[in-house]
Structures are given as C-alpha cells and as structure tokens.
Amino acid sequence: MAKTKKANKSKARNAKFASSPASGVNNKDTQFIETKVKPLIESLNSESEETRSASLSEITLLCETPKNRTLFLKERLLKYILEILAKETNNDIITESYGLLRNISIEEGYDSTVFLWRQDILQAIKILLSNKANNVGTKDSNDLLENVVGLLSAMALSSDSIFDDICEKLSEILPTVLVTIVTAFSQKQITSALFGAACEALYIFSQDNKPFIKSVSTLPLPEILETPSKHTPLGLVYLNGLKYNSIQISLTDATEELSSVAPHILEVLQALNTFMTSVDVSAIQQDITATADGLEPKEAIALYKKAVTSKYLAEGVQISLEVVAAIAETISVDPKKQPCAPKPQEVDEDMEDDKDEDMELYIRKSVAVEETPVQEEFWGFDNNSVLEPTFQYLQEQVIPTLFKLLPHSEYLSRTLNVLNNLAWSLEANRKYATLWKQQAEQLWTELLPHVTTTENKPFVEIESINSSVGILWAIASFFDGVVPITPEAINFLISQSETISTLYPAAEASEHYVRLIGFFTVLAKTPGRVELTQRVGEYLLTLLDIVVTKGASAVGGLNEKVAIDVIYALFSIFGDGESEWDEAVFVQGGINQKLTVLLPKLRVTFKRISKVKDYALKEKATEATMNLARFIEYKKSELEEKKNEKN
C-alpha cells in the first residue's frame, strides 16, 4: 500500500531553478542565431584570452534566458565548451566554463548532463580534482571547485546511472576533496558558496550510499554541527541531511540499534525545525521576486545580494522539509520487521479454481476484514518507547511549523509530503499520538476543501494532490473512517482521477489511483454509509472494467498494479458477510456476478505481465486472480448458507 512516500534525491538547487521549455524557432530566432549565437561560439576559439573570456561571459549571461539557452544548445554549445576545457590553460576561463556547464545542467537536466557524461567529462574532472586537492582554500581554486562540485551534484541528480558512475570513477578523490573543504572552512579562506556546494554534494552523494558514507567518515560532523556560528545556515542543513543519511544506512544494515540512534534522529529534527522557524518565508519570497527597476547601481547590487541570500534560505527550507519527510518514513517502518522477498516458484496460470476444503478459512485470512490491511503488520516499532521524545517533538513543534508553511505555494508540495509521512507514522504508532487527534481534525478541515475543488490552483499539481489524498487516507484510518465527507466530495475525487489519468504520466497517475483506492476503502467500511459504500463499489468495478477492456496502455495510470489493489480493496470491503452493506450493496448490486465475468478477462490481462521484466508483479497478479476466484466461490457459498438459514 502506498503510504509514506520516500523522498527522491534532492531536486532543490542553490543556484538555478528549472524553467519552462522554450517555444519553436522562428525568423527572429534564426536572425539571433546568425548574428549573435554563432559569432559568440566562434569567438571561443580566438587566440586572444581576452576575447575568449569576454565571449564566454556574454554567453553565460545570455543563457540565463530559457529561449536563448535553447538556441545556444541547438548550435552545439556544450560540444564547444568541452573542446575549450580540453586545451584551455587560463584558470578564469576554465572556471567560467565549468560554471556555465553547471548552470545549464541545473536548468536543462538530463539531456545536457547525459551528453556531458557520454563525452567522459568525469575523467577531466577527476584530473582537475586531483590537481586541486592540495590547493583547497586558495583564491584561484575557490570558484573553480564550487562550479565543478556543483556540476557533479547536478549530474548526479539527473540520473541514477550518472550518480553511480560518479561514485565509482571518483570514489577516492571526491570524498577527500569534499571533506577537506568542509573541515577547513573555519580555518582557511574558503568561500561560503564553496562550503555550501561541498555540503550539498555530501548530502546528495550520501543518499542510500553506504560506501560514500564510509569514505567521508573522517569528517568531524559532530564538532561542525556543534559550532553553528562558524558555518552557513544552508551548509548546516545539508550536513544534518548527511547525518540523517548515515543514520538511515545504519538502521537498514542493522549495524546500529534504534535505541542508540533515536536521540540523533531527534537532534536532526530539532536542528532542521529550528532553522525553518527562524526563516521568514514571506519576507524572503519578496526578496527573491523583487525587481531592480529604477534603482541606482549600488541599490540594485544590494538588492541582488539580498535575493541571493534569500534563495539560499529558501533552499534550506526545501531541503529541511525533504529530510524531515525521510525521517517520518524512517520512524514508521521497522527495518527488522520487513518481509522477505518471496522465493521464485512455478505457477500454473491456467489452473482451474479447485474447491478447497479450507476455502472459508483461507478467504477470511486473505480478505483483511480487520481495519488494518494484512501488509500493515510491518508498520510501527515493537520497542518504540525510544522514539517517544521524537513523536512528542514532531507533534509539539514540527507539525505547527508545517501548518504555517501550508499557505505558501513555494513549499506546498514538500510540506504536504512531510504531513503525509507523519500522518502515517502517527497512525502506525497511535500510542504516542497524543496531540495528533486535534491536529488531524484541523488538517482534515483545512485540506479537504482544497482537494475537492479547483479553486486553489497549487492543489491541482499532481504531487500535491497525491500527498493530500494520502493524508486524508491516513486521517480517515486514524479515526476508523468516521470523518465528515459529502457525496459531492466523493464524486469530485472520482472525476478528478479520470482527469489525472489523461493529463499526467502513468506512474504518477497510478500512484494517485492507489492512494484514492485506499482512502475510499476506509470510507466504504464505515458503518452508516451504505450509499457511499455503493458508490465506491461501483467505482472500483469501473476501474477493473477499464483495465480489462481498454488495456493499461490505453489509459494512463490504470495498470495491472492498480487492478490488483482494486481486487484486494473489494475483498476488504465485502469480505464480511455480516456487514450492514453486504446485502444492500454486494448482493443486491450483483457484484459477485460482475466479478465472475471480469475474472477471465483479468487473467488474460495479467498474462501480459512479463515474468522476466517484473517477476514480483507477475506473482502478485497470479495470486490476486487465485484469491479472487476463491472469493467468488466463498461469497456464493455464503449466500447459499443465508438462504438456507431463512428457509
């Protein structure tokens, strides 16, 4: 079940932010290419260092604009920059070249970084870092190292393959340089920007990366974090992220007990929350968006510097939210209670539905008639008393901070992601949810209207919608389904899911369906809501029908995984024949007959899943159809028993 959402590798940047793709090339663009782009690129090969430097500076400035950047890239700018780096000896030109590559990689992402990667830029960077390793802190190396380290971070974020290759090819030199920069920050003349870039890289490359964490173990992290006044706020945020990544690895590998790392988890939370509460997000947003129109040069420069500082603070808030979301996931799932992967075994997909003497017992175990699905046995900690201070701090300090961030659209997506993970962590550890009841009620009241209307545009974004539905699902589960919701809200969510399946990539749409199905399942199992249960039952059958009749490829997000979740949702809702909605909805609605018709079609659909490409999904699909066949027979037998009792 999709509940806590693991944070992906950080996407927030300390220099540039992603831009919209430029439109097509027109006559005006063609003229610009001929009169500006090509001459500037040709000037990069000038024998004059002054000309090369001036041309590079102008190109860097022009590439700040998305449209111009697209036109330069169309003329193979990256290729020419790499040619310059292969023969250039002027340190300033090399520095600015790497700065341009860094900016383009941040702005354009995968398409640009994969080109650089395939041109083996890592080999050039390896040589450069080796040469600069002993010169960290000199004036000539500060800006160059900042740009190179920033470029590596941008490349690592764009692709897992590039991330892995960087870690392999630079496994010795990169950790050494990063540790040297961070350690020497308070002693040597290392700029704050270089320190920040190094801290960012430490955070990025330490995510799910045990070898890297081991290679930077010489970093005196406790001493650095204990002297915040000597270091930049953003750098400390990243270093706290590094600290959490190390904790997470130690828990996953069982090299540390929860009791020994729980206090350190709390320390990270306290540091990040303290930072977030110290930032006036309204004020820094004004600084970031302020314009210098009509200002004197000195005033314009001051405004620019203030905007840069505010951008660093804004990124610090984003990264803090990212780490807190990851921590919320960590404290919801006990690594020691994770299920083992099933052993491969041959399954006859065409097997007939043999009547099993133990069918009733099997079904009652499989359909999850309890409030918590079968998978939930892996949630929560047996010895979570060591986390009691953490849960207390989350409710007393962190959640109020998140509530204050909710109105700010710049942080909405990540704030909702944190709340989603926290909601499920508190649901899994109800014993320590001392303040969550009131907070959950407030969140439900504030969130539901936004999710069930198109008036608030930020909530239209898919990530915000998915997190919001996940939060509502968690809150509904916490209150055992007894939450206020109208039929109109249900219908809106159903209609919205249909829109999402056509507007967004299949993976994101599929995630939305999974969360919505879980949310609806909890609501449908609440006594006194037979009409709602009927509406949910109809919706679930519609989803199955779409998958088997139109095919997963024809409907975005409605894939085999969603179909499997629908099947088990139906088991959960209608597994108990004594429920008040069984006769009115399941029997009178002819759901068993409809499932009987859908079963062979589902088998055909699931046969398309490749055992080679997705063995686990194949196994789940096969098991789901076997359980569905048994469920159908079980419900038939149950109905016959009821008829006999009446007679």
C-alpha positions as CSV (number, residue, x, y, z in Angstrom):
1,M,0.0,0.0,0.0
2,A,1.3,3.5,-0.9
3,K,1.6,5.3,2.4
4,T,4.7,7.1,3.5
5,K,6.4,8.5,0.4
6,K,10.2,8.1,0.3
7,A,11.9,11.3,-0.7
8,N,13.7,11.2,-4.0
9,K,17.2,12.5,-4.4
10,S,17.1,16.3,-3.7
11,K,15.9,18.4,-6.5
12,A,16.2,21.8,-4.8
13,R,19.2,23.8,-6.1
14,N,21.2,26.6,-4.6
15,A,21.8,28.4,-7.9
16,K,19.2,27.9,-10.6
17,F,15.7,26.6,-10.8
18,A,14.0,24.6,-13.6
19,S,12.5,26.6,-16.3
20,S,9.8,26.0,-18.9
21,P,10.7,24.7,-22.3
22,A,11.2,27.3,-25.0
23,S,8.9,27.5,-28.0
24,G,9.9,26.7,-31.5
25,V,12.5,28.6,-33.6
26,N,11.1,31.5,-35.7
27,N,12.6,34.0,-38.1
28,K,13.6,36.3,-35.3
29,D,15.4,33.4,-33.6
30,T,17.2,32.5,-36.9
31,Q,18.4,36.0,-37.1
32,F,19.6,35.9,-33.5
33,I,21.5,32.7,-34.2
34,E,23.2,34.1,-37.2
35,T,24.1,37.5,-35.7
36,K,24.8,36.6,-32.1
37,V,25.0,32.9,-31.2
38,K,27.3,31.7,-34.0
39,P,29.7,34.6,-33.8
40,L,30.0,34.2,-30.0
41,I,30.6,30.5,-30.2
42,E,33.2,31.0,-32.9
43,S,34.9,33.6,-30.7
44,L,35.5,30.9,-28.2
45,N,38.3,29.7,-30.4
46,S,40.0,33.1,-30.6
47,E,43.8,33.2,-29.9
48,S,43.1,36.1,-27.6
49,E,42.4,35.2,-24.0
50,E,40.5,38.4,-23.5
51,T,38.2,37.7,-26.5
52,R,37.6,34.1,-25.3
53,S,36.8,35.3,-21.8
54,A,34.5,38.2,-23.0
55,S,32.6,35.8,-25.3
56,L,32.2,33.2,-22.6
57,S,30.9,35.8,-20.1
58,E,28.4,37.1,-22.7
59,I,27.2,33.6,-23.5
60,T,26.8,32.8,-19.8
61,L,24.7,35.9,-19.4
62,L,22.5,35.2,-22.4
63,C,22.0,31.6,-21.3
64,E,20.2,32.9,-18.2
65,T,17.1,33.2,-20.5
66,P,15.5,29.9,-21.4
67,K,14.9,30.8,-25.0
68,N,18.4,32.0,-25.6
69,R,19.8,28.9,-23.8
70,T,17.8,26.7,-26.2
71,L,19.2,28.4,-29.2
72,F,22.8,28.1,-28.0
73,L,22.3,24.4,-27.2
74,K,20.9,24.0,-30.7
75,E,24.2,25.2,-32.1
76,R,26.1,22.6,-30.0
77,L,27.4,24.9,-27.3
78,L,28.2,22.1,-25.0
79,K,30.5,20.5,-27.5
80,Y,32.5,23.7,-28.0
81,I,32.8,24.3,-24.2
82,L,34.2,20.8,-23.8
83,E,36.7,21.5,-26.6
84,I,37.8,24.6,-24.7
85,L,38.3,22.7,-21.5
86,A,40.4,20.2,-23.3
87,K,43.0,22.8,-24.3
88,E,42.4,25.9,-22.1
89,T,45.1,27.0,-19.7
90,N,43.6,30.2,-18.3
91,N,42.2,29.4,-14.9
92,D,39.5,32.1,-15.1
93,I,38.2,30.8,-18.4
94,I,38.2,27.2,-17.1
95,T,36.3,28.3,-14.0
96,E,33.7,30.2,-16.0
97,S,33.3,27.3,-18.4
98,Y,32.5,24.9,-15.6
99,G,30.2,27.5,-14.2
100,L,28.3,27.6,-17.5
101,L,28.1,23.8,-17.6
102,R,26.8,23.8,-14.1
103,N,24.1,26.3,-14.8
104,I,23.0,24.5,-18.0
105,S,22.9,21.2,-16.2
106,I,20.8,22.6,-13.4
107,E,18.4,24.3,-15.9
108,E,18.2,21.6,-18.6
109,G,18.7,18.4,-16.6
110,Y,19.1,15.0,-18.1
111,D,19.5,15.9,-21.8
112,S,22.5,18.1,-21.1
113,T,24.1,16.0,-18.3
114,V,23.9,12.8,-20.2
115,F,25.7,14.4,-23.1
116,L,28.5,15.6,-20.8
117,W,28.6,12.2,-19.2
118,R,28.9,10.4,-22.6
119,Q,31.7,12.8,-23.5
120,D,33.6,11.4,-20.5
121,I,33.7,14.7,-18.6
122,L,34.2,12.7,-15.4
123,Q,37.8,11.9,-16.5
124,A,38.6,15.5,-16.9
125,I,37.0,16.3,-13.5
126,K,39.0,13.5,-11.9
127,I,42.2,15.0,-13.1
128,L,41.2,18.5,-12.1
129,L,40.2,17.5,-8.6
130,S,43.4,15.5,-8.1
131,N,45.4,18.6,-9.0
132,K,43.4,20.9,-6.8
133,A,43.2,18.5,-3.8
134,N,46.2,20.1,-2.1
135,N,45.2,23.7,-3.0
136,V,41.9,23.9,-1.3
137,G,41.3,27.3,0.1
138,T,43.4,29.3,-2.4
139,K,41.8,32.2,-4.3
140,D,42.2,30.5,-7.6
141,S,40.6,27.3,-6.6
142,N,37.5,28.5,-4.7
143,D,35.3,29.4,-7.6
144,L,36.5,26.6,-9.8
145,L,35.9,23.9,-7.2
146,E,32.5,25.4,-6.4
147,N,31.5,25.1,-10.1
148,V,32.9,21.6,-10.5
149,V,31.4,20.3,-7.3
150,G,28.1,21.9,-8.3
151,L,28.2,20.4,-11.7
152,L,28.8,16.9,-10.2
153,S,25.7,17.4,-8.0
154,A,23.6,18.5,-10.9
155,M,24.7,15.5,-12.9
156,A,24.1,13.1,-10.0
157,L,20.6,14.3,-9.5
158,S,19.7,13.9,-13.2
159,S,20.2,10.1,-13.5
160,D,20.8,7.1,-11.3
161,S,23.3,5.8,-13.8
162,I,25.3,9.0,-13.8
163,F,25.1,9.1,-10.0
164,D,26.5,5.5,-9.8
165,D,29.2,6.3,-12.3
166,I,30.4,9.4,-10.4
167,C,30.6,7.4,-7.2
168,E,32.6,4.7,-9.0
169,K,35.0,6.8,-11.0
170,L,35.6,9.5,-8.3
171,S,35.3,7.2,-5.3
172,E,38.7,8.2,-3.9
173,I,39.2,11.8,-4.9
174,L,35.7,13.3,-4.5
175,P,35.2,12.4,-0.8
176,T,38.7,13.6,0.0
177,V,38.1,17.0,-1.6
178,L,34.7,17.4,0.0
179,V,35.9,16.5,3.5
180,T,38.8,18.9,3.1
181,I,36.6,21.8,2.0
182,V,34.1,21.4,4.8
183,T,36.7,20.7,7.5
184,A,38.9,23.7,6.5
185,F,36.0,26.1,6.1
186,S,36.6,27.8,9.5
187,Q,40.4,27.8,9.2
188,K,41.1,28.6,5.6
189,Q,39.9,31.2,3.2
190,I,37.1,29.1,1.7
191,T,34.1,31.0,0.4
192,S,30.7,30.3,1.8
193,A,29.5,29.4,-1.7
194,L,32.1,26.6,-1.9
195,F,31.3,25.4,1.5
196,G,27.6,25.2,0.6
197,A,28.4,23.4,-2.7
198,A,30.5,20.9,-0.8
199,C,27.9,20.3,1.9
200,E,25.2,19.9,-0.8
201,A,27.3,17.3,-2.6
202,L,27.9,15.4,0.7
203,Y,24.2,15.3,1.2
204,I,23.4,14.2,-2.3
205,F,26.0,11.5,-2.6
206,S,25.3,10.1,0.8
207,Q,21.7,9.2,0.0
208,D,21.4,5.4,0.1
209,N,25.1,5.2,-0.5
210,K,26.9,3.2,2.2
211,P,30.4,3.2,0.5
212,F,30.3,7.0,0.2
213,I,29.2,7.5,3.8
214,K,32.1,5.3,4.9
215,S,34.5,7.2,2.7
216,V,33.6,10.5,4.4
217,S,33.7,9.1,7.9
218,T,36.7,11.2,8.7
219,L,34.6,14.4,8.6
220,P,34.3,15.7,12.2
221,L,30.5,16.1,11.8
222,P,29.6,16.4,15.5
223,E,32.1,19.2,16.0
224,I,30.9,21.1,13.0
225,L,27.2,20.8,13.9
226,E,28.0,21.9,17.5
227,T,29.5,25.2,16.2
228,P,26.8,26.7,14.0
229,S,28.0,30.2,14.3
230,K,31.1,29.3,12.3
231,H,29.2,27.8,9.4
232,T,26.5,28.9,7.0
233,P,22.8,28.0,7.7
234,L,22.3,26.2,4.4
235,G,25.5,24.3,4.8
236,L,24.4,23.1,8.2
237,V,21.0,22.0,6.8
238,Y,22.9,19.8,4.3
239,L,25.2,18.4,6.9
240,N,22.2,17.5,9.1
241,G,20.9,15.7,6.0
242,L,24.2,13.9,5.8
243,K,23.8,12.9,9.4
244,Y,20.3,11.5,8.8
245,N,21.5,9.6,5.7
246,S,24.2,7.9,7.9
247,I,21.6,7.0,10.5
248,Q,19.3,5.6,7.9
249,I,22.0,3.4,6.4
250,S,23.0,2.1,9.9
251,L,19.4,1.2,10.6
252,T,18.9,-0.5,7.3
253,D,22.1,-2.6,7.7
254,A,21.3,-3.3,11.3
255,T,24.7,-2.0,12.3
256,E,23.0,0.2,14.9
257,E,20.1,-0.4,17.2
258,L,17.2,2.0,17.2
259,S,17.8,2.8,20.8
260,S,21.3,4.1,20.0
261,V,20.3,6.3,17.0
262,A,16.9,7.6,18.2
263,P,18.5,10.5,20.1
264,H,20.4,11.5,17.0
265,I,17.3,11.4,14.9
266,L,15.7,13.8,17.4
267,E,18.8,16.1,17.2
268,V,18.4,16.3,13.4
269,L,14.7,17.1,13.7
270,Q,15.4,19.8,16.3
271,A,18.1,21.4,14.2
272,L,16.0,21.5,11.0
273,N,12.9,22.7,12.7
274,T,14.8,25.4,14.5
275,F,16.2,26.6,11.1
276,M,12.7,26.5,9.5
277,T,11.2,28.6,12.2
278,S,14.0,31.1,12.0
279,V,13.2,31.9,8.4
280,D,10.5,34.4,7.5
281,V,9.3,32.7,4.3
282,S,7.1,35.6,3.3
283,A,9.9,38.1,3.5
284,I,12.5,36.0,1.6
285,Q,10.0,35.4,-1.2
286,Q,9.6,39.2,-1.5
287,D,13.4,39.5,-1.7
288,I,13.6,36.8,-4.4
289,T,10.9,38.3,-6.6
290,A,11.9,41.9,-6.1
291,T,13.0,43.8,-9.3
292,A,15.7,46.4,-9.6
293,D,13.8,48.7,-12.0
294,G,14.5,52.3,-11.4
295,L,17.2,51.7,-8.7
296,E,20.7,53.2,-8.6
297,P,23.5,50.7,-9.3
298,K,24.5,50.4,-5.7
299,E,20.9,49.8,-4.6
300,A,20.5,47.2,-7.4
301,I,23.6,45.4,-6.3
302,A,22.4,45.3,-2.7
303,L,19.0,44.0,-3.9
304,Y,20.7,41.3,-5.9
305,K,22.9,40.2,-2.9
306,K,19.8,40.1,-0.7
307,A,18.0,38.0,-3.2
308,V,20.9,35.5,-3.4
309,T,20.9,35.2,0.4
310,S,17.1,34.7,0.4
311,K,17.4,32.0,-2.2
312,Y,19.8,30.1,0.0
313,L,17.4,30.3,2.9
314,A,14.5,29.2,0.7
315,E,16.5,26.2,-0.4
316,G,17.4,25.4,3.2
317,V,13.7,25.2,4.0
318,Q,13.1,22.9,1.0
319,I,15.9,20.6,2.0
320,S,14.8,20.6,5.6
321,L,11.3,19.5,4.5
322,E,12.9,16.8,2.4
323,V,14.9,15.4,5.3
324,V,12.0,15.6,7.8
325,A,9.9,13.7,5.3
326,A,12.5,11.0,5.1
327,I,12.8,10.8,8.9
328,A,9.0,10.5,9.1
329,E,9.3,7.4,6.9
330,T,12.1,6.0,9.0
331,I,10.1,6.1,12.2
332,S,7.1,4.4,10.6
333,V,8.7,1.2,9.3
334,D,10.9,-1.0,11.5
335,P,13.6,-2.5,9.3
336,K,13.7,-5.6,11.4
337,K,10.0,-6.3,10.6
338,Q,10.3,-6.0,6.8
339,P,9.0,-9.1,4.9
340,C,11.5,-11.3,3.0
341,A,11.2,-11.4,-0.8
342,P,9.2,-14.5,-1.9
343,K,11.2,-17.3,-3.4
344,P,10.5,-17.8,-7.2
345,Q,8.2,-20.7,-7.9
346,E,6.4,-22.1,-10.9
347,V,2.7,-21.2,-11.0
348,D,0.2,-22.6,-13.5
349,E,-1.6,-19.6,-14.6
350,D,-4.3,-21.6,-16.3
351,M,-5.1,-23.6,-13.2
352,E,-8.8,-24.3,-12.6
353,D,-10.5,-23.0,-9.5
354,D,-10.5,-26.1,-7.4
355,K,-12.8,-26.1,-4.5
356,D,-10.8,-26.1,-1.4
357,E,-12.0,-27.5,1.9
358,D,-10.1,-24.8,3.7
359,M,-11.6,-22.1,1.4
360,E,-13.5,-20.2,4.0
361,L,-10.6,-20.0,6.4
362,Y,-8.3,-19.0,3.5
363,I,-10.6,-16.3,2.4
364,R,-11.1,-14.9,5.9
365,K,-7.4,-14.7,6.3
366,S,-6.8,-13.1,2.8
367,V,-9.6,-10.5,2.6
368,A,-8.4,-8.5,5.6
369,V,-11.6,-8.0,7.4
370,E,-9.8,-6.1,10.1
371,E,-9.4,-2.3,9.9
372,T,-5.7,-2.7,9.0
373,P,-4.7,-4.5,5.8
374,V,-2.5,-7.6,6.1
375,Q,0.6,-5.7,5.0
376,E,0.3,-3.3,7.9
377,E,1.9,-5.9,10.3
378,F,5.2,-4.4,9.2
379,W,4.3,-0.9,10.4
380,G,5.3,0.6,13.7
381,F,8.0,-0.4,16.1
382,D,7.8,-3.1,18.8
383,N,10.1,-1.0,21.1
384,N,9.0,2.4,20.0
385,S,9.3,3.8,23.5
386,V,12.8,5.1,22.5
387,L,11.0,7.2,19.9
388,E,8.5,8.7,22.3
389,P,10.5,12.0,22.6
390,T,10.7,12.1,18.8
391,F,6.9,11.7,18.3
392,Q,6.4,14.3,21.0
393,Y,8.6,16.8,19.4
394,L,7.0,16.2,16.0
395,Q,3.6,16.9,17.4
396,E,4.5,19.8,19.6
397,Q,7.0,21.6,17.3
398,V,7.3,20.3,13.8
399,I,3.6,19.9,12.8
400,P,2.8,23.6,13.9
401,T,5.7,24.6,11.7
402,L,4.3,22.7,8.8
403,F,0.9,24.3,9.3
404,K,2.5,27.7,9.0
405,L,4.2,26.7,5.7
406,L,1.0,25.3,4.1
407,P,-0.3,28.7,2.8
408,H,3.0,29.3,0.9
409,S,2.8,27.7,-2.5
410,E,6.6,27.6,-2.9
411,Y,6.7,24.9,-0.2
412,L,3.3,23.3,-0.6
413,S,4.3,20.1,-2.3
414,R,7.1,19.2,0.1
415,T,5.1,20.3,3.1
416,L,2.2,18.0,2.1
417,N,4.7,15.2,1.6
418,V,6.0,15.6,5.1
419,L,2.5,15.7,6.5
420,N,1.6,12.6,4.6
421,N,4.5,10.6,6.0
422,L,3.9,12.0,9.5
423,A,0.2,11.1,9.4
424,W,1.1,7.5,8.6
425,S,3.8,7.4,11.2
426,L,1.4,8.5,13.9
427,E,-1.3,6.1,12.6
428,A,1.2,3.3,13.0
429,N,2.2,4.4,16.4
430,R,-1.1,5.6,17.9
431,K,0.1,5.1,21.4
432,Y,2.2,8.3,21.1
433,A,-0.3,10.3,19.0
434,T,-1.2,12.5,22.0
435,L,-1.8,15.7,20.1
436,W,-2.4,14.3,16.7
437,K,-6.2,13.9,17.1
438,Q,-6.8,17.6,17.3
439,Q,-4.1,18.3,14.6
440,A,-5.6,15.7,12.3
441,E,-9.1,17.3,12.7
442,Q,-7.7,20.7,11.9
443,L,-5.8,19.3,8.9
444,W,-8.8,17.5,7.6
445,T,-10.9,20.6,7.8
446,E,-8.3,22.7,6.0
447,L,-7.3,20.2,3.4
448,L,-10.5,18.5,2.2
449,P,-12.0,21.7,0.7
450,H,-8.7,22.3,-1.3
451,V,-8.6,18.7,-2.6
452,T,-12.2,18.7,-3.7
453,T,-12.2,21.9,-5.6
454,T,-10.3,23.5,-8.5
455,E,-10.4,27.0,-6.9
456,N,-6.9,26.6,-5.3
457,K,-4.5,26.2,-8.2
458,P,-1.5,24.9,-6.2
459,F,-3.5,21.9,-5.2
460,V,-4.0,21.0,-8.8
461,E,-0.4,19.8,-9.1
462,I,-0.2,16.0,-9.1
463,E,2.3,15.8,-6.3
464,S,0.2,18.0,-4.1
465,I,-3.0,16.0,-5.0
466,N,-1.3,12.7,-4.3
467,S,0.1,13.8,-0.9
468,S,-3.2,15.3,0.0
469,V,-5.2,12.2,-0.7
470,G,-2.6,10.2,1.2
471,I,-3.0,12.5,4.2
472,L,-6.8,12.2,4.0
473,W,-6.4,8.4,3.8
474,A,-4.2,8.3,6.9
475,I,-6.5,10.6,8.9
476,A,-9.6,8.5,7.9
477,S,-7.7,5.4,9.0
478,F,-6.8,7.1,12.3
479,F,-10.5,7.8,13.0
480,D,-11.6,4.4,11.7
481,G,-13.4,6.0,8.8
482,V,-15.6,8.3,11.0
483,V,-14.8,11.5,9.2
484,P,-17.0,14.2,7.6
485,I,-17.2,13.9,3.9
486,T,-20.0,14.6,1.4
487,P,-21.2,12.6,-1.7
488,E,-20.2,15.6,-3.7
489,A,-16.6,15.4,-2.5
490,I,-16.5,11.7,-3.4
491,N,-17.8,12.4,-6.9
492,F,-15.3,15.2,-7.4
493,L,-12.4,12.9,-6.4
494,I,-13.7,10.3,-8.8
495,S,-14.0,12.8,-11.6
496,Q,-10.6,14.3,-10.8
497,S,-9.0,10.8,-11.0
498,E,-10.3,10.5,-14.5
499,T,-8.8,13.8,-15.5
500,I,-5.4,12.9,-13.9
501,S,-5.2,9.7,-15.9
502,T,-5.2,11.7,-19.1
503,L,-3.0,14.7,-18.0
504,Y,-0.1,13.1,-16.1
505,P,2.4,10.3,-16.7
506,A,1.2,6.8,-16.0
507,A,3.5,6.4,-12.9
508,E,2.1,9.5,-11.2
509,A,-1.5,8.7,-12.2
510,S,-1.1,5.1,-10.9
511,E,0.2,6.4,-7.6
512,H,-2.9,8.6,-7.4
513,Y,-5.2,5.6,-8.0
514,V,-3.5,3.6,-5.4
515,R,-4.0,6.3,-2.7
516,L,-7.5,7.1,-3.8
517,I,-8.5,3.4,-3.7
518,G,-7.0,3.1,-0.2
519,F,-8.9,6.2,1.0
520,F,-12.2,5.1,-0.5
521,T,-11.8,1.6,1.1
522,V,-11.5,3.0,4.6
523,L,-14.6,5.2,4.0
524,A,-16.6,2.4,2.4
525,K,-16.1,0.2,5.5
526,T,-17.6,2.8,7.9
527,P,-21.0,1.8,9.4
528,G,-23.9,4.0,8.5
529,R,-22.7,4.9,5.0
530,V,-24.3,2.3,2.7
531,E,-24.8,4.8,-0.1
532,L,-21.2,5.8,0.0
533,T,-20.2,2.1,0.0
534,Q,-22.3,1.5,-3.0
535,R,-20.7,4.4,-4.9
536,V,-17.2,3.2,-4.0
537,G,-18.1,-0.3,-5.1
538,E,-19.3,0.9,-8.5
539,Y,-16.2,3.0,-8.9
540,L,-13.9,0.0,-8.2
541,L,-15.7,-2.2,-10.6
542,T,-15.5,0.5,-13.2
543,L,-11.7,0.7,-12.8
544,L,-11.4,-3.1,-13.3
545,D,-13.6,-2.9,-16.4
546,I,-11.5,-0.2,-17.9
547,V,-8.3,-2.1,-17.3
548,V,-9.6,-5.4,-18.9
549,T,-11.4,-3.8,-21.8
550,K,-9.2,-0.9,-22.9
551,G,-5.8,-2.2,-21.7
552,A,-3.3,-0.5,-19.4
553,S,-1.5,1.2,-22.3
554,A,-4.7,3.0,-23.4
555,V,-5.5,4.5,-20.0
556,G,-2.8,6.5,-18.2
557,G,-2.1,5.1,-14.7
558,L,-4.8,2.4,-14.8
559,N,-2.4,-0.6,-14.9
560,E,-2.2,-4.1,-13.5
561,K,-0.9,-2.8,-10.2
562,V,-4.0,-0.7,-9.7
563,A,-6.2,-3.6,-10.7
564,I,-4.6,-5.8,-8.0
565,D,-5.2,-3.1,-5.4
566,V,-8.8,-2.8,-6.6
567,I,-9.2,-6.6,-6.1
568,Y,-8.0,-6.5,-2.6
569,A,-10.0,-3.4,-1.8
570,L,-13.1,-5.3,-2.8
571,F,-12.0,-8.2,-0.5
572,S,-11.6,-5.8,2.4
573,I,-14.9,-4.0,1.9
574,F,-17.1,-7.0,1.2
575,G,-15.2,-9.8,3.0
576,D,-17.5,-9.8,6.0
577,G,-21.0,-11.1,5.0
578,E,-22.4,-9.8,8.3
579,S,-21.7,-6.1,7.4
580,E,-24.7,-3.8,7.0
581,W,-23.8,-3.1,3.4
582,D,-23.2,-6.7,2.2
583,E,-26.9,-7.4,1.4
584,A,-27.7,-3.9,0.2
585,V,-24.6,-3.3,-1.9
586,F,-22.8,-6.6,-2.7
587,V,-25.8,-8.9,-3.1
588,Q,-28.4,-6.6,-4.5
589,G,-25.8,-4.9,-6.7
590,G,-24.8,-8.2,-8.3
591,I,-21.2,-7.6,-7.6
592,N,-20.3,-11.3,-7.4
593,Q,-21.8,-11.9,-10.8
594,K,-19.9,-9.0,-12.2
595,L,-16.6,-10.2,-10.7
596,T,-17.3,-13.7,-12.2
597,V,-17.5,-12.0,-15.7
598,L,-14.3,-10.0,-15.0
599,L,-12.2,-12.8,-13.7
600,P,-11.3,-14.5,-17.0
601,K,-10.6,-11.1,-18.5
602,L,-8.3,-10.2,-15.6
603,R,-6.4,-13.5,-16.2
604,V,-5.9,-12.5,-19.8
605,T,-4.8,-9.0,-18.8
606,F,-2.4,-10.3,-16.2
607,K,-0.8,-12.8,-18.6
608,R,0.7,-9.8,-20.4
609,I,3.0,-9.1,-17.4
610,S,6.4,-10.4,-18.2
611,K,8.0,-12.7,-15.6
612,V,11.4,-11.6,-16.7
613,K,10.8,-7.8,-16.5
614,D,8.6,-7.8,-13.4
615,Y,8.6,-11.1,-11.6
616,A,7.2,-9.7,-8.3
617,L,4.2,-8.0,-10.1
618,K,3.6,-11.3,-12.0
619,E,3.4,-13.2,-8.7
620,K,1.1,-10.7,-7.1
621,A,-1.2,-10.7,-10.2
622,T,-1.4,-14.5,-10.2
623,E,-2.1,-14.6,-6.5
624,A,-4.7,-11.9,-6.9
625,T,-6.7,-13.9,-9.5
626,M,-6.4,-17.1,-7.5
627,N,-7.8,-15.2,-4.4
628,L,-10.5,-13.6,-6.5
629,A,-11.7,-17.0,-7.8
630,R,-11.8,-18.3,-4.2
631,F,-13.5,-15.1,-3.0
632,I,-16.2,-15.5,-5.7
633,E,-16.9,-19.1,-4.6
634,Y,-16.8,-18.1,-0.9
635,K,-19.4,-15.4,-1.4
636,K,-21.6,-17.9,-3.4
637,S,-21.4,-20.3,-0.5
638,E,-22.1,-17.6,2.0
639,L,-25.2,-16.5,0.1
640,E,-26.4,-20.1,-0.1
641,E,-26.0,-20.5,3.6
642,K,-28.0,-17.4,4.3
643,K,-30.8,-18.6,2.0
644,N,-30.8,-22.0,3.8
645,E,-31.0,-20.3,7.2
646,K,-34.0,-18.3,6.1
647,N,-35.8,-21.4,4.9
